[in-house]
Amino acid sequence: MRIAQVAPLYESVPPATYGGTERIVSYLTEALVDLGHEVTLFASGDSVTRARLCAGSPEALWKDPNCRETLPHHARQMSQVFDEITRFDVIHFHTDYIHFPMLRQQPWPNITTVHGALYAPDMGPLLELHRQEPLVSISESQRRSIPDANWIATVYHGMPRELLGLHPEGGDYLAFVGRVAPEKGVDRAIEIALHVGMPLKIAARIPPPHRDYYLEQIEPMLKRAGRSIEFLGELGGPDKEDLLGGARALLFPIDWEEPFGLVLIESLACGTPVIGWRRGSVPELIEPGVTGFIVSSLDEAARAVDRVGTLDRATCRRAFEDRFDAVRMTREYVDVYRQVADAHHGRHAESRLRVAASA
């Protein structure tokens, strides 16, 4: 198939460190190339891919000191996509909803993977107006806020098997990986570690909107904790694997309806079990007593830390390979591509027959 992948321009594909959406777009794009498909990637110019790259900006927008508004760059990117629309059998958008109005004027086989949480009062009227556009969710829980949207599939994220290796022994510390934001629960992770008396290593990005939260809430906690809590900043590549693979467990103490949580499957790929809050996608991704524990309070989390050493790290790795492999993800998306392409061409064939019959 001739497939277009349309990525946001905020980060490169793949991102150097933080950037879940762009990372998944990269895994999917490269796996499609491996399967023999003709792929065009619409992304920032500093992206790295074996597909044909069509740059919507010279570099990732969050790296560009001259970028003050991101919308003009994404509007230009959409013009690039629609200028080439007939070149593709299907277009896969990862760019929220900016392309919806253009598709009403120029329909073409497409899907949109929704990568973020959906707030019904804002998104509900938009998705109702654009009911013809097929949506793919990344977890069943993601659909709950707007269950009547045009969902045609749920495709769990996947990663290349060779990207991260099994670390069979683990270590004597806990890990937190993500970004510093109230909903991510880094404060809870610190409290858990202090309660159980285990070191905690935090690899986290501090987004500019949450800088004050870090300075006012998290930094004082780190100072009080002393050397037992280590804040490492953003990590990527081998450093991130070493952190996850060497941990006793990954703490995922979220306080929101997380649509997926890529770090969960990264942790399982390393053989490291997860202690996660019962929110969002966590109950879909973690099997209690097998690949981790699902909790609802700090006390439950502390008890889970005591028990997590009984879990088999090789079993965590097998769960990753069975459920969250990039090839599995890619084949599921190809099935969806064929579904929407066939439906589009079927509708147009019926329309041509009706016109011919009325002539």
VOPAGU-2260 file (C-alpha; in pm, 1 decimal, decimal comma):
REM VOPAGU-2260
SITE   aa  ch    i         X         Y         Z
SITE  MET   A    0       0,0       0,0       0,0
SITE  ARG   A    1      96,3     364,0     -45,9
SITE  ILE   A    2      64,3     507,9     302,6
SITE  ALA   A    3     110,2     856,5     446,5
SITE  GLN   A    4     200,2     899,5     812,3
SITE  VAL   A    5     131,2    1252,2     939,9
SITE  ALA   A    6     308,9    1333,8    1266,1
SITE  PRO   A    7     294,6    1642,3    1488,0
SITE  LEU   A    8     580,5    1885,1    1439,4
SITE  TYR   A    9     653,0    1949,9    1807,0
SITE  GLU   A   10     920,4    1679,1    1825,4
SITE  SER   A   11    1127,2    1495,0    1567,9
SITE  VAL   A   12    1036,3    1140,4    1463,0
SITE  PRO   A   13    1170,7     968,7    1663,2
SITE  PRO   A   14    1221,8    1216,9    1948,1
SITE  ALA   A   15    1558,8    1237,9    2119,3
SITE  THR   A   16    1405,2    1187,0    2465,2
SITE  TYR   A   17    1044,8    1263,9    2561,4
SITE  GLY   A   18     769,2    1232,2    2301,4
SITE  GLY   A   19     534,4     935,7    2305,8
SITE  THR   A   20     330,8    1011,9    1993,1
SITE  GLU   A   21     636,0    1075,8    1776,3
SITE  ARG   A   22     801,4     760,3    1907,3
SITE  ILE   A   23     501,8     546,5    1807,7
SITE  VAL   A   24     487,2     711,9    1464,5
SITE  SER   A   25     852,5     617,6    1416,1
SITE  TYR   A   26     803,4     254,6    1520,1
SITE  LEU   A   27     500,6     225,3    1292,5
SITE  THR   A   28     662,7     395,2     994,7
SITE  GLU   A   29     975,4     181,2    1002,6
SITE  ALA   A   30     777,4    -140,8    1050,1
SITE  LEU   A   31     558,8     -50,6     750,0
SITE  VAL   A   32     873,5      -4,5     540,9
SITE  ASP   A   33     998,3    -344,8     661,4
SITE  LEU   A   34     669,3    -500,6     548,4
SITE  GLY   A   35     721,6    -363,8     197,3
SITE  HIS   A   36     480,4     -70,2     195,7
SITE  GLU   A   37     554,9     261,0      23,0
SITE  VAL   A   38     550,0     514,6     306,9
SITE  THR   A   39     573,9     894,0     316,8
SITE  LEU   A   40     634,8    1051,9     657,2
SITE  PHE   A   41     515,6    1410,3     705,7
SITE  ALA   A   42     717,7    1532,8    1004,1
SITE  SER   A   43     983,1    1782,7    1110,6
SITE  GLY   A   44    1292,8    1804,5     892,9
SITE  ASP   A   45    1525,3    1667,1    1162,1
SITE  SER   A   46    1335,6    1337,5    1168,3
SITE  VAL   A   47    1519,4    1016,8    1079,6
SITE  THR   A   48    1341,1     754,0     871,4
SITE  ARG   A   49    1380,2     504,9     587,9
SITE  ALA   A   50    1049,8     629,8     445,6
SITE  ARG   A   51    1022,9     930,5     215,5
SITE  LEU   A   52    1037,1    1236,8     442,3
SITE  CYS   A   53     829,7    1545,5     368,2
SITE  ALA   A   54     935,4    1817,3     612,7
SITE  GLY   A   55     667,2    2042,9     756,5
SITE  SER   A   56     927,3    2247,9     944,6
SITE  PRO   A   57    1308,6    2254,3     931,4
SITE  GLU   A   58    1334,5    2113,5    1284,7
SITE  ALA   A   59    1113,7    2013,3    1575,0
SITE  LEU   A   60     915,2    2318,4    1681,7
SITE  TRP   A   61     998,8    2281,0    2050,9
SITE  LYS   A   62    1367,5    2309,5    1958,4
SITE  ASP   A   63    1323,8    2618,9    1740,6
SITE  PRO   A   64    1386,9    2939,5    1940,5
SITE  ASN   A   65    1215,6    3141,6    1666,2
SITE  CYS   A   66     888,8    2949,4    1687,6
SITE  ARG   A   67     624,4    3134,6    1887,1
SITE  GLU   A   68     311,5    2983,5    1733,5
SITE  THR   A   69     287,3    2619,3    1631,1
SITE  LEU   A   70     -49,1    2634,4    1450,3
SITE  PRO   A   71      80,5    2806,3    1131,7
SITE  HIS   A   72     339,6    2531,4    1087,2
SITE  HIS   A   73      78,3    2258,2    1123,2
SITE  ALA   A   74    -158,6    2439,1     884,5
SITE  ARG   A   75     122,5    2449,3     627,1
SITE  GLN   A   76     189,7    2080,8     686,9
SITE  MET   A   77    -175,8    1999,4     612,7
SITE  SER   A   78    -150,6    2186,5     284,6
SITE  GLN   A   79     149,5    1968,7     196,5
SITE  VAL   A   80     -47,5    1653,5     275,3
SITE  PHE   A   81    -354,8    1752,3      76,5
SITE  ASP   A   82    -148,4    1869,2    -221,0
SITE  GLU   A   83     -34,9    1505,5    -253,5
SITE  ILE   A   84    -352,9    1334,3    -137,9
SITE  THR   A   85    -413,1    1126,8    -452,4
SITE  ARG   A   86     -64,9     978,4    -421,6
SITE  PHE   A   87    -175,7     763,3    -125,8
SITE  ASP   A   88    -405,9     468,8     -70,7
SITE  VAL   A   89    -461,9     584,7     285,8
SITE  ILE   A   90    -351,0     869,1     512,1
SITE  HIS   A   91    -285,5     807,3     880,6
SITE  PHE   A   92    -313,9    1124,3    1088,4
SITE  HIS   A   93    -158,9    1158,7    1435,3
SITE  THR   A   94    -233,3    1531,3    1451,2
SITE  ASP   A   95    -546,4    1560,3    1664,7
SITE  TYR   A   96    -823,1    1721,0    1454,5
SITE  ILE   A   97    -666,6    2002,3    1248,2
SITE  HIS   A   98    -721,4    1804,9     926,3
SITE  PHE   A   99   -1095,9    1741,5     975,3
SITE  PRO   A  100   -1225,6    2050,9     787,2
SITE  MET   A  101   -1000,4    1977,8     488,3
SITE  LEU   A  102   -1127,1    1620,5     468,4
SITE  ARG   A  103   -1485,5    1748,3     440,8
SITE  GLN   A  104   -1383,0    1935,5     125,6
SITE  GLN   A  105   -1154,3    1663,3     -10,4
SITE  PRO   A  106   -1256,3    1319,1     123,5
SITE  TRP   A  107    -996,1    1044,4     103,8
SITE  PRO   A  108    -931,6     712,5     283,4
SITE  ASN   A  109    -789,8     805,0     621,0
SITE  ILE   A  110    -776,8     723,6     988,2
SITE  THR   A  111    -695,1     938,4    1288,6
SITE  THR   A  112    -528,8     782,6    1590,6
SITE  VAL   A  113    -632,3     975,5    1900,3
SITE  HIS   A  114    -323,4     992,4    2119,7
SITE  GLY   A  115    -454,2    1210,3    2402,1
SITE  ALA   A  116    -736,1    1214,9    2651,4
SITE  LEU   A  117   -1071,9    1345,3    2527,9
SITE  TYR   A  118   -1265,8    1612,3    2717,6
SITE  ALA   A  119   -1626,3    1559,8    2612,7
SITE  PRO   A  120   -1754,8    1921,1    2640,3
SITE  ASP   A  121   -1481,8    2036,4    2400,8
SITE  MET   A  122   -1436,9    1739,0    2170,1
SITE  GLY   A  123   -1786,9    1593,4    2165,8
SITE  PRO   A  124   -1947,9    1854,1    1934,2
SITE  LEU   A  125   -1647,9    1844,4    1698,1
SITE  LEU   A  126   -1649,6    1464,8    1667,0
SITE  GLU   A  127   -2026,3    1468,2    1616,4
SITE  LEU   A  128   -1990,0    1719,0    1330,4
SITE  HIS   A  129   -1717,9    1502,9    1171,4
SITE  ARG   A  130   -1874,6    1163,1    1229,4
SITE  GLN   A  131   -1759,3    1046,7     886,9
SITE  GLU   A  132   -1392,7    1049,2     991,8
SITE  PRO   A  133   -1280,1     711,0    1129,7
SITE  LEU   A  134   -1102,4     716,0    1465,7
SITE  VAL   A  135    -866,8     465,4    1627,0
SITE  SER   A  136    -826,1     454,2    2004,8
SITE  ILE   A  137    -511,2     341,3    2184,4
SITE  SER   A  138    -706,5     182,0    2472,6
SITE  GLU   A  139   -1065,8      95,5    2548,1
SITE  SER   A  140   -1063,6     331,9    2845,1
SITE  GLN   A  141    -980,2     622,7    2615,1
SITE  ARG   A  142   -1323,1     589,0    2452,7
SITE  ARG   A  143   -1527,5     621,9    2770,3
SITE  SER   A  144   -1564,2     999,6    2771,0
SITE  ILE   A  145   -1710,9     998,8    2415,4
SITE  PRO   A  146   -1825,0     640,3    2352,3
SITE  ASP   A  147   -2043,9     728,3    2052,6
SITE  ALA   A  148   -1766,0     878,0    1840,1
SITE  ASN   A  149   -1677,5     701,2    1514,1
SITE  TRP   A  150   -1437,9     449,8    1669,5
SITE  ILE   A  151   -1348,5     175,0    1422,4
SITE  ALA   A  152   -1067,8      -0,5    1612,8
SITE  THR   A  153    -848,9      -2,9    1922,4
SITE  VAL   A  154    -480,3     -62,3    1850,3
SITE  TYR   A  155    -245,5     -87,3    2146,2
SITE  HIS   A  156      94,1      71,8    2104,1
SITE  GLY   A  157     388,6    -152,3    2018,7
SITE  MET   A  158     767,8    -132,5    2018,9
SITE  PRO   A  159    1042,4    -314,8    1829,4
SITE  ARG   A  160    1147,9    -624,6    2024,4
SITE  GLU   A  161    1515,7    -548,8    1984,1
SITE  LEU   A  162    1486,7    -192,8    2118,9
SITE  LEU   A  163    1506,1    -288,5    2487,3
SITE  GLY   A  164    1644,7    -607,2    2635,7
SITE  LEU   A  165    1546,8    -822,3    2932,1
SITE  HIS   A  166    1728,4    -735,4    3255,4
SITE  PRO   A  167    1670,9   -1056,0    3452,5
SITE  GLU   A  168    1790,4    -941,2    3793,3
SITE  GLY   A  169    1651,3    -594,4    3853,4
SITE  GLY   A  170    1790,8    -387,0    4138,0
SITE  ASP   A  171    1732,7    -226,2    4473,6
SITE  TYR   A  172    1559,9      98,8    4372,5
SITE  LEU   A  173    1226,4     216,8    4232,5
SITE  ALA   A  174    1191,5     416,5    3910,0
SITE  PHE   A  175     962,7     692,3    3786,0
SITE  VAL   A  176     974,0     792,0    3418,0
SITE  GLY   A  177     756,3    1058,1    3258,7
SITE  ARG   A  178     707,7    1429,8    3291,6
SITE  VAL   A  179     666,2    1656,8    3590,0
SITE  ALA   A  180     296,9    1741,9    3604,5
SITE  PRO   A  181      36,4    1707,0    3881,1
SITE  GLU   A  182    -153,3    1432,6    3697,7
SITE  LYS   A  183     158,6    1216,9    3653,2
SITE  GLY   A  184     198,8    1165,4    4028,5
SITE  VAL   A  185     570,8    1221,6    4080,8
SITE  ASP   A  186     482,5    1348,7    4430,2
SITE  ARG   A  187     310,9    1016,0    4502,3
SITE  ALA   A  188     616,4     828,9    4377,4
SITE  ILE   A  189     836,1    1019,4    4623,1
SITE  GLU   A  190     594,9     948,4    4909,5
SITE  ILE   A  191     586,3     576,1    4826,8
SITE  ALA   A  192     963,8     549,1    4815,5
SITE  LEU   A  193    1005,4     731,3    5145,6
SITE  HIS   A  194     735,7     518,8    5308,9
SITE  VAL   A  195     899,6     188,3    5211,6
SITE  GLY   A  196    1253,9     314,6    5262,0
SITE  MET   A  197    1375,1     243,0    4908,1
SITE  PRO   A  198    1574,9     473,2    4679,5
SITE  LEU   A  199    1384,1     631,8    4391,5
SITE  LYS   A  200    1531,3     743,8    4060,6
SITE  ILE   A  201    1322,5     997,5    3868,2
SITE  ALA   A  202    1374,5    1050,5    3494,6
SITE  ALA   A  203    1139,4    1329,4    3400,3
SITE  ARG   A  204    1101,3    1626,7    3172,4
SITE  ILE   A  205     981,8    1954,8    3325,8
SITE  PRO   A  206     747,1    2115,6    3071,2
SITE  PRO   A  207     752,7    2497,2    3081,7
SITE  PRO   A  208     386,7    2523,1    3198,8
SITE  HIS   A  209     471,5    2307,6    3502,8
SITE  ARG   A  210     798,5    2474,4    3599,9
SITE  ASP   A  211     631,7    2652,6    3893,2
SITE  TYR   A  212     475,0    2324,2    4007,4
SITE  TYR   A  213     818,8    2166,3    4012,2
SITE  LEU   A  214     978,3    2457,3    4202,2
SITE  GLU   A  215     696,2    2495,4    4454,3
SITE  GLN   A  216     590,7    2132,8    4511,0
SITE  ILE   A  217     847,4    1880,4    4391,2
SITE  GLU   A  218    1181,4    2047,6    4455,1
SITE  PRO   A  219    1106,8    2098,3    4827,9
SITE  MET   A  220    1013,6    1728,5    4854,4
SITE  LEU   A  221    1342,4    1632,8    4691,6
SITE  LYS   A  222    1539,1    1851,4    4931,3
SITE  ARG   A  223    1366,6    1699,2    5234,1
SITE  ALA   A  224    1421,2    1346,5    5103,0
SITE  GLY   A  225    1795,0    1388,4    5069,3
SITE  ARG   A  226    2009,7    1146,8    4872,4
SITE  SER   A  227    1753,8     864,8    4865,0
SITE  ILE   A  228    1561,0    1039,1    4585,7
SITE  GLU   A  229    1758,2    1116,8    4270,3
SITE  PHE   A  230    1620,9    1350,6    4001,4
SITE  LEU   A  231    1792,8    1268,7    3671,5
SITE  GLY   A  232    1604,1    1491,7    3426,1
SITE  GLU   A  233    1518,2    1354,1    3081,4
SITE  LEU   A  234    1675,1    1027,3    2974,1
SITE  GLY   A  235    1669,9     844,4    2643,6
SITE  GLY   A  236    1834,2     551,0    2469,2
SITE  PRO   A  237    2067,1     327,9    2672,1
SITE  ASP   A  238    2043,3     549,5    2980,9
SITE  LYS   A  239    1667,9     501,2    2994,6
SITE  GLU   A  240    1700,6     126,5    2944,5
SITE  ASP   A  241    1959,0     104,2    3223,4
SITE  LEU   A  242    1727,1     295,2    3456,1
SITE  LEU   A  243    1421,1      81,9    3381,7
SITE  GLY   A  244    1605,2    -247,9    3362,8
SITE  GLY   A  245    1788,3    -190,8    3688,9
SITE  ALA   A  246    1476,8    -100,1    3888,4
SITE  ARG   A  247    1288,9    -326,3    4127,6
SITE  ALA   A  248     966,0    -180,0    3988,1
SITE  LEU   A  249     833,5     111,3    3785,9
SITE  LEU   A  250     599,6     341,2    3977,5
SITE  PHE   A  251     311,5     472,8    3767,9
SITE  PRO   A  252     101,1     664,2    4025,3
SITE  ILE   A  253    -110,9     867,0    3781,8
SITE  ASP   A  254    -395,9    1093,9    3886,4
SITE  TRP   A  255    -578,3    1112,1    3553,1
SITE  GLU   A  256    -727,6     890,3    3283,8
SITE  GLU   A  257    -402,4     809,3    3103,2
SITE  PRO   A  258    -493,4     694,0    2748,2
SITE  PHE   A  259    -201,3     450,3    2728,5
SITE  GLY   A  260     134,2     511,6    2898,3
SITE  LEU   A  261     421,6     405,8    2673,5
SITE  VAL   A  262     660,2     371,1    2967,2
SITE  LEU   A  263     451,8      77,7    3091,8
SITE  ILE   A  264     545,4    -140,3    2796,2
SITE  GLU   A  265     901,9      -8,9    2797,3
SITE  SER   A  266     928,3    -129,3    3155,6
SITE  LEU   A  267     781,5    -470,8    3072,7
SITE  ALA   A  268    1022,6    -503,1    2779,7
SITE  CYS   A  269    1307,0    -473,1    3031,8
SITE  GLY   A  270    1140,5    -732,2    3255,5
SITE  THR   A  271    1055,8    -474,6    3522,0
SITE  PRO   A  272     708,1    -504,8    3677,1
SITE  VAL   A  273     480,3    -205,1    3720,6
SITE  ILE   A  274     298,8     -68,1    4024,3
SITE  GLY   A  275      25,5     148,6    3873,8
SITE  TRP   A  276    -281,6     334,9    3990,3
SITE  ARG   A  277    -623,4     205,5    3887,2
SITE  ARG   A  278    -681,7     482,6    3635,5
SITE  GLY   A  279    -709,1     507,0    3257,8
SITE  SER   A  280    -549,9     225,4    3060,0
SITE  VAL   A  281    -356,9      68,0    3349,0
SITE  PRO   A  282    -606,2    -218,2    3412,1
SITE  GLU   A  283    -592,0    -306,8    3040,0
SITE  LEU   A  284    -213,5    -321,3    3020,7
SITE  ILE   A  285    -101,0    -468,9    3354,4
SITE  GLU   A  286    -201,3    -815,7    3477,1
SITE  PRO   A  287    -215,5    -807,7    3858,6
SITE  GLY   A  288      15,6   -1055,6    4023,9
SITE  VAL   A  289     182,1   -1136,6    3690,5
SITE  THR   A  290     327,7    -819,8    3536,8
SITE  GLY   A  291     273,0    -590,0    3832,3
SITE  PHE   A  292      12,6    -465,9    4077,4
SITE  ILE   A  293    -276,1    -223,5    4037,0
SITE  VAL   A  294    -342,3      -5,7    4340,7
SITE  SER   A  295    -565,2     279,3    4455,0
SITE  SER   A  296    -381,0     422,9    4756,4
SITE  LEU   A  297     -36,2     489,8    4895,7
SITE  ASP   A  298     -78,8     206,8    5147,9
SITE  GLU   A  299    -166,3     -39,7    4870,6
SITE  ALA   A  300     133,0      80,8    4671,0
SITE  ALA   A  301     363,7      28,6    4969,2
SITE  ARG   A  302     236,2    -327,7    5013,8
SITE  ALA   A  303     285,6    -388,4    4640,9
SITE  VAL   A  304     650,2    -282,2    4669,2
SITE  ASP   A  305     697,4    -550,8    4934,3
SITE  ARG   A  306     547,7    -815,5    4701,1
SITE  VAL   A  307     689,1    -710,3    4365,3
SITE  GLY   A  308    1008,0    -909,7    4412,9
SITE  THR   A  309     803,0   -1231,0    4386,3
SITE  LEU   A  310     710,5   -1158,1    4023,5
SITE  ASP   A  311     902,7   -1324,2    3740,6
SITE  ARG   A  312    1082,0   -1074,2    3520,5
SITE  ALA   A  313    1097,9   -1312,9    3223,8
SITE  THR   A  314     717,5   -1334,3    3237,7
SITE  CYS   A  315     698,8    -955,0    3214,8
SITE  ARG   A  316     918,0    -968,6    2905,7
SITE  ARG   A  317     701,1   -1238,1    2744,5
SITE  ALA   A  318     389,6   -1027,7    2807,8
SITE  PHE   A  319     556,1    -742,7    2620,2
SITE  GLU   A  320     646,1    -968,3    2327,7
SITE  ASP   A  321     299,6   -1125,0    2311,4
SITE  ARG   A  322      92,7    -804,7    2343,5
SITE  PHE   A  323     302,2    -498,7    2264,5
SITE  ASP   A  324     528,1    -590,9    1973,4
SITE  ALA   A  325     563,8    -328,3    1696,5
SITE  VAL   A  326     495,7    -580,4    1419,3
SITE  ARG   A  327     166,6    -678,5    1585,1
SITE  MET   A  328      69,1    -309,5    1608,3
SITE  THR   A  329     163,4    -249,9    1246,3
SITE  ARG   A  330     -28,5    -548,0    1108,1
SITE  GLU   A  331    -337,9    -436,1    1297,7
SITE  TYR   A  332    -307,4     -89,9    1146,1
SITE  VAL   A  333    -266,3    -235,4     796,0
SITE  ASP   A  334    -592,6    -424,7     846,3
SITE  VAL   A  335    -758,7     -94,3     939,7
SITE  TYR   A  336    -605,7      81,3     638,3
SITE  ARG   A  337    -750,2    -179,9     404,7
SITE  GLN   A  338   -1086,3    -154,6     577,0
SITE  VAL   A  339   -1117,0     222,1     526,4
SITE  ALA   A  340    -972,8     211,6     173,1
SITE  ASP   A  341   -1219,3     -59,4      67,7
SITE  ALA   A  342   -1509,2     127,8     228,3
SITE  HIS   A  343   -1413,7     452,1      51,8
SITE  HIS   A  344   -1383,2     291,1    -289,6
SITE  GLY   A  345   -1704,8      98,1    -233,7
SITE  ARG   A  346   -1896,2     417,5    -158,5
SITE  HIS   A  347   -1757,7     585,0    -469,4
SITE  ALA   A  348   -1841,3     283,3    -686,8
SITE  GLU   A  349   -2201,2     292,8    -560,1
SITE  SER   A  350   -2216,6     666,7    -630,8
SITE  ARG   A  351   -2095,5     615,7    -988,5
SITE  LEU   A  352   -2354,5     344,2   -1043,3
SITE  ARG   A  353   -2631,6     573,3    -917,5
SITE  VAL   A  354   -2518,1     850,5   -1152,2
SITE  ALA   A  355   -2502,8     609,5   -1446,4
SITE  ALA   A  356   -2849,0     471,6   -1367,7
SITE  SER   A  357   -3002,2     819,0   -1359,5
SITE  ALA   A  358   -2839,3     932,0   -1685,8
